[in-house]
Amino acid sequence: GARFVAENCARRKIPYIFFSSDAVFSGEASSYQEEDRLQPLNYYGRTKQEAEEAVLLTYPAAVVMRISLVLGFPVAGGNSFFANLYARLKDNKTVTAPTYEVRTPVDVATLSECVLELCANRYAGILHVGATDSINRYELTRILARRMGFDDQLVQAQTRPDATPGRAPRHKNGIIRVDKALAILK
């Protein structure tokens, strides 16, 4: 699919931004720059790596935007961490979040502004977009619970990666460096 879209954008010479993920990295390094070696731990990460390679090979003028965790409520349904969190907290249900997974999240409004700017300035290549600071998913979820008006004690720490049977392996460290984005985006 990603290659097909890249082919059509290349033929029409229109901007193409492919959304990738920090899941293309192993999560063992302290942080990741755009040029760092890809080493995904799971199927999702491998499919993102393959798509990145196909997009850039097919349409070198495209952008591969790697993101870590997008935060925001959906406009019209879909898979949303925010919506699911809000629903569980509203029903006074506990939420479990890992202490060992660190991310560099970005809010959906900022991400949208970046996309529009990249389309206008015609940047090409790989770009990391996220926060300038990192946070583990447990602390982030507690902050979000408070900001949504709920008791952060409903958020429970998950301290062991093997605590959820059947869950695909995840990269622990998703700290993507955003130095390049800071240099080229407003």
Residue pairs with C-beta under 8 A, 6 or more apart in sequence:
1 51
2 18
2 51
2 54
2 55
3 51
3 54
3 55
3 58
5 16
5 18
5 55
6 16
6 18
6 54
6 55
6 58
6 59
6 62
7 58
7 59
9 15
9 16
9 59
9 62
10 16
10 58
10 59
10 61
10 62
13 61
15 61
15 62
15 63
15 118
15 119
15 122
16 55
16 59
16 61
16 62
16 63
17 62
17 63
17 65
17 115
17 118
17 119
18 51
18 52
18 55
18 62
18 63
18 64
18 65
19 65
19 67
20 48
20 51
20 52
20 64
20 65
20 66
20 67
21 44
21 45
21 48
21 66
21 67
21 68
22 32
22 66
22 67
22 68
22 103
22 104
22 130
22 171
22 174
22 175
22 176
23 40
23 41
23 42
23 44
23 45
23 48
23 170
23 171
23 174
24 38
24 39
24 40
24 45
24 48
24 49
24 52
24 66
25 32
25 36
25 38
25 39
25 40
25 45
25 171
25 173
25 174
26 39
26 40
26 41
26 171
27 41
27 170
27 171
27 172
27 173
27 174
28 172
28 173
29 36
29 173
30 173
30 175
31 134
31 173
31 175
31 176
31 177
32 128
32 175
32 176
32 177
33 128
33 177
33 179
33 180
34 66
34 125
34 126
34 127
34 128
34 177
34 180
35 126
38 49
38 52
40 46
40 48
40 49
40 171
41 169
41 170
41 171
42 168
42 169
42 170
43 168
44 168
45 171
52 64
52 126
55 62
55 64
56 62
56 64
56 125
56 126
60 124
61 122
61 124
62 124
63 118
63 123
63 124
63 125
63 126
63 127
64 125
64 126
64 127
65 114
65 115
65 118
65 126
65 127
65 128
65 129
66 126
66 127
66 128
66 129
66 176
67 106
67 111
67 128
67 129
67 130
67 176
68 103
68 104
68 105
68 106
68 130
68 174
68 175
68 176
69 81
69 103
69 104
69 105
69 106
69 130
69 137
69 140
69 174
70 105
70 106
70 107
70 108
70 111
71 81
71 82
71 105
71 106
71 107
71 108
71 144
72 80
72 82
72 107
72 108
72 109
73 80
73 82
73 83
73 86
74 80
74 82
74 83
82 144
85 95
85 141
85 144
85 145
85 148
86 148
88 94
88 95
88 154
89 95
89 145
89 148
89 150
89 154
90 150
92 154
93 154
94 154
94 155
94 156
95 141
95 145
95 154
95 155
95 156
96 155
96 156
96 157
96 158
96 163
97 137
97 138
97 140
97 141
97 142
97 155
97 156
97 157
97 158
98 136
98 137
98 138
98 157
98 158
98 159
98 161
98 170
99 136
99 137
99 138
99 139
99 157
99 158
99 159
100 136
100 158
100 159
100 160
100 161
100 172
101 136
101 137
101 170
101 171
101 172
101 174
102 134
102 135
102 136
102 137
102 172
102 173
102 174
102 175
103 130
103 134
103 135
103 136
103 137
103 140
103 174
103 175
104 128
104 130
104 131
104 132
104 133
104 134
104 174
104 175
104 176
104 178
105 130
105 131
105 135
105 140
106 114
106 129
106 130
106 131
111 129
114 129
114 181
114 185
117 185
117 186
118 127
118 185
121 184
123 184
127 180
127 181
127 184
128 176
128 177
128 178
128 180
128 181
129 178
129 181
129 185
130 176
130 178
131 178
132 178
132 182
134 174
134 175
135 143
138 155
138 157
138 158
141 155
142 152
142 155
143 152
145 151
145 152
145 154
145 155
146 152
158 164
161 169
161 170
161 172
